[in-house]
């Protein structure tokens, strides 16, 4: 497995929309493994999308199970994901590997129902709520060429420099 390079804002290719995945071969499965290795190499990272590493396919990985206080579906490989139902809205803080210096407040649906293919191309259905729903919506935005910066409630009041903690 390999750790892939993360594209960082303001790289304009992060605005590019991704294409539907149609081939689920061994190379694709290796890419999924590399993408997850990249996610795991970033402390506290719960999601990553293929466009963040320069591959413009509709692929995202989400796993919030590391924090037991959040309800979770566990590790999800989301290929060609589509939100088919959503409910409620809430403002919450988000960060991103592609925007390493800032966090921001974004409005998101509080619960969603999602359909996506897995690494084999089999369609799965997930019900997500709270933090997991927020993480999935954040990653799907990457597939559409959007960053959390594009969804800030207010650039003046809801964008924050990321705190750096020294050991």
The 8 nearest C-alpha neighbors of each residue, nearest first, counted from 0:
[[1, 33, 32, 36, 2, 29, 30, 34],
 [2, 0, 33, 3, 36, 37, 34, 32],
 [1, 3, 37, 36, 33, 4, 0, 34],
 [2, 4, 37, 1, 52, 5, 33, 34],
 [3, 5, 52, 6, 2, 37, 53, 51],
 [6, 4, 52, 51, 7, 3, 97, 96],
 [7, 5, 51, 52, 97, 4, 10, 53],
 [6, 8, 97, 10, 98, 9, 5, 96],
 [9, 7, 10, 98, 97, 6, 13, 11],
 [8, 10, 11, 7, 13, 98, 12, 97],
 [9, 11, 8, 12, 7, 13, 6, 14],
 [12, 10, 13, 14, 9, 8, 15, 7],
 [11, 13, 14, 15, 10, 53, 144, 50],
 [12, 14, 11, 15, 144, 10, 50, 51],
 [15, 13, 144, 12, 11, 145, 16, 143],
 [14, 16, 144, 12, 13, 17, 143, 55],
 [17, 15, 143, 144, 142, 14, 18, 55],
 [18, 16, 55, 56, 142, 57, 143, 15],
 [19, 17, 56, 57, 55, 20, 16, 142],
 [18, 20, 57, 56, 79, 21, 17, 78],
 [21, 19, 22, 56, 57, 18, 79, 78],
 [20, 22, 19, 23, 120, 18, 79, 24],
 [23, 21, 24, 20, 27, 120, 26, 119],
 [24, 22, 27, 119, 120, 21, 118, 25],
 [23, 25, 27, 26, 22, 28, 119, 29],
 [24, 26, 28, 27, 29, 23, 30, 22],
 [27, 25, 29, 28, 24, 30, 23, 31],
 [28, 26, 30, 24, 25, 29, 23, 31],
 [27, 29, 25, 31, 30, 26, 32, 24],
 [30, 28, 32, 26, 31, 27, 25, 33],
 [29, 31, 33, 27, 28, 32, 34, 26],
 [32, 30, 34, 28, 29, 33, 35, 27],
 [33, 31, 29, 35, 30, 34, 36, 28],
 [34, 32, 36, 30, 1, 0, 35, 31],
 [33, 35, 31, 37, 32, 36, 30, 38],
 [34, 36, 38, 32, 37, 33, 39, 31],
 [37, 35, 33, 39, 38, 34, 2, 32],
 [36, 38, 2, 34, 40, 35, 39, 3],
 [39, 37, 35, 36, 40, 41, 44, 47],
 [38, 40, 36, 41, 37, 35, 44, 42],
 [39, 41, 37, 38, 36, 42, 2, 44],
 [40, 42, 39, 44, 38, 43, 37, 96],
 [43, 41, 44, 40, 39, 38, 45, 96],
 [42, 44, 45, 41, 39, 65, 38, 40],
 [43, 45, 42, 41, 46, 38, 39, 47],
 [46, 44, 62, 63, 61, 43, 47, 134],
 [47, 45, 61, 60, 44, 62, 134, 138],
 [46, 48, 60, 59, 38, 138, 61, 49],
 [47, 49, 59, 50, 51, 138, 58, 60],
 [48, 50, 54, 51, 58, 52, 59, 55],
 [51, 49, 53, 55, 54, 52, 48, 141],
 [52, 50, 6, 49, 5, 53, 48, 97],
 [53, 51, 5, 50, 49, 4, 6, 54],
 [52, 54, 50, 51, 55, 49, 6, 5],
 [55, 53, 50, 49, 52, 56, 51, 17],
 [54, 56, 17, 50, 18, 53, 49, 57],
 [55, 57, 17, 18, 58, 54, 19, 20],
 [56, 58, 79, 17, 19, 142, 78, 18],
 [59, 57, 78, 49, 77, 56, 48, 79],
 [60, 58, 48, 77, 47, 138, 49, 76],
 [59, 61, 76, 46, 47, 75, 77, 48],
 [60, 62, 46, 75, 45, 74, 135, 63],
 [63, 61, 74, 45, 73, 64, 75, 46],
 [62, 64, 45, 65, 131, 66, 71, 61],
 [65, 63, 73, 66, 62, 71, 67, 69],
 [66, 64, 63, 67, 62, 45, 43, 69],
 [65, 67, 64, 68, 69, 63, 70, 71],
 [68, 66, 69, 64, 65, 70, 71, 63],
 [67, 69, 66, 70, 64, 65, 71, 63],
 [70, 68, 67, 66, 71, 130, 63, 64],
 [71, 69, 68, 128, 72, 131, 67, 64],
 [72, 70, 73, 64, 69, 63, 131, 127],
 [71, 73, 74, 75, 70, 125, 127, 64],
 [74, 72, 71, 64, 62, 75, 63, 61],
 [73, 75, 62, 61, 72, 76, 60, 64],
 [76, 74, 61, 60, 77, 62, 73, 72],
 [75, 77, 60, 117, 59, 78, 118, 74],
 [78, 76, 59, 115, 80, 58, 60, 75],
 [77, 79, 58, 116, 115, 80, 57, 117],
 [78, 80, 57, 115, 19, 116, 58, 77],
 [81, 79, 115, 78, 77, 114, 113, 82],
 [80, 82, 114, 113, 83, 115, 79, 139],
 [83, 81, 113, 84, 112, 114, 111, 80],
 [82, 84, 112, 113, 81, 114, 85, 111],
 [85, 83, 112, 111, 82, 86, 113, 110],
 [86, 84, 111, 110, 108, 112, 83, 87],
 [85, 87, 110, 108, 109, 111, 88, 84],
 [88, 86, 109, 108, 110, 89, 85, 107],
 [89, 87, 108, 109, 107, 106, 86, 90],
 [90, 88, 106, 107, 109, 91, 108, 87],
 [89, 91, 106, 105, 104, 107, 88, 92],
 [90, 92, 104, 105, 89, 106, 93, 107],
 [93, 91, 104, 103, 105, 102, 94, 90],
 [94, 92, 103, 102, 104, 91, 95, 105],
 [93, 95, 102, 101, 103, 92, 98, 96],
 [94, 96, 98, 97, 99, 93, 102, 147],
 [97, 95, 99, 98, 94, 5, 7, 44],
 [96, 98, 7, 95, 8, 99, 6, 5],
 [99, 97, 95, 96, 8, 100, 7, 101],
 [100, 98, 96, 97, 101, 95, 94, 161],
 [99, 101, 161, 98, 160, 102, 162, 159],
 [102, 100, 160, 161, 159, 99, 98, 94],
 [103, 101, 94, 159, 93, 161, 158, 160],
 [102, 104, 158, 92, 157, 93, 159, 105],
 [103, 105, 92, 157, 91, 151, 90, 93],
 [104, 106, 151, 90, 91, 152, 150, 107],
 [105, 107, 90, 89, 88, 91, 152, 104],
 [108, 106, 88, 89, 133, 109, 105, 90],
 [107, 109, 88, 87, 110, 86, 85, 89],
 [110, 108, 87, 129, 88, 128, 86, 89],
 [111, 109, 128, 86, 108, 127, 85, 132],
 [112, 110, 85, 127, 84, 126, 132, 113],
 [113, 111, 126, 84, 83, 125, 82, 127],
 [112, 114, 82, 125, 124, 81, 83, 111],
 [113, 115, 124, 81, 123, 80, 82, 125],
 [116, 114, 80, 77, 123, 78, 122, 79],
 [115, 117, 122, 78, 120, 121, 123, 77],
 [116, 118, 120, 119, 121, 76, 78, 77],
 [117, 119, 120, 28, 76, 23, 116, 78],
 [120, 118, 117, 121, 23, 116, 24, 28],
 [121, 119, 116, 117, 118, 23, 122, 78],
 [122, 120, 116, 117, 119, 123, 118, 115],
 [121, 123, 116, 115, 120, 117, 114, 124],
 [124, 122, 115, 114, 116, 121, 125, 117],
 [123, 125, 114, 113, 115, 122, 126, 112],
 [126, 124, 113, 112, 127, 114, 123, 72],
 [125, 127, 112, 111, 113, 128, 124, 110],
 [128, 126, 132, 111, 110, 131, 125, 112],
 [127, 129, 110, 132, 109, 131, 111, 130],
 [128, 130, 109, 132, 131, 110, 133, 127],
 [129, 131, 133, 132, 134, 128, 69, 63],
 [130, 132, 134, 133, 129, 128, 127, 63],
 [133, 131, 128, 127, 135, 129, 130, 134],
 [132, 134, 130, 136, 131, 135, 137, 107],
 [135, 133, 137, 131, 132, 136, 130, 138],
 [136, 134, 138, 132, 137, 133, 139, 131],
 [135, 137, 139, 133, 138, 134, 140, 132],
 [138, 136, 134, 140, 135, 139, 133, 141],
 [139, 137, 135, 141, 140, 136, 48, 59],
 [140, 138, 142, 136, 141, 137, 135, 143],
 [139, 141, 145, 143, 137, 138, 142, 136],
 [142, 140, 144, 145, 138, 139, 143, 146],
 [143, 141, 139, 17, 140, 57, 144, 16],
 [142, 144, 16, 140, 141, 145, 17, 139],
 [145, 143, 14, 16, 15, 141, 142, 13],
 [146, 144, 140, 141, 143, 14, 149, 147],
 [145, 147, 148, 149, 141, 140, 144, 150],
 [146, 148, 150, 149, 151, 145, 137, 105],
 [147, 149, 146, 151, 150, 103, 145, 154],
 [150, 148, 147, 146, 151, 145, 152, 105],
 [151, 149, 147, 148, 105, 152, 146, 106],
 [152, 150, 105, 153, 148, 104, 149, 154],
 [151, 153, 105, 157, 104, 150, 154, 106],
 [154, 152, 157, 155, 151, 156, 158, 104],
 [155, 153, 158, 157, 156, 151, 152, 148],
 [154, 156, 153, 157, 158, 152, 159, 151],
 [157, 155, 153, 154, 158, 152, 159, 104],
 [156, 158, 104, 153, 103, 154, 155, 152],
 [159, 157, 103, 154, 102, 156, 155, 104],
 [160, 158, 102, 101, 103, 161, 157, 156],
 [161, 159, 101, 100, 162, 102, 158, 103],
 [160, 162, 101, 100, 102, 159, 163, 99],
 [161, 163, 160, 164, 100, 101, 159, 102],
 [164, 162, 161, 165, 100, 160, 166, 99],
 [163, 165, 162, 166, 161, 160, 42, 100],
 [166, 164, 163, 162, 161, 42, 100, 160],
 [165, 164, 163, 162, 42, 43, 161, 41]]
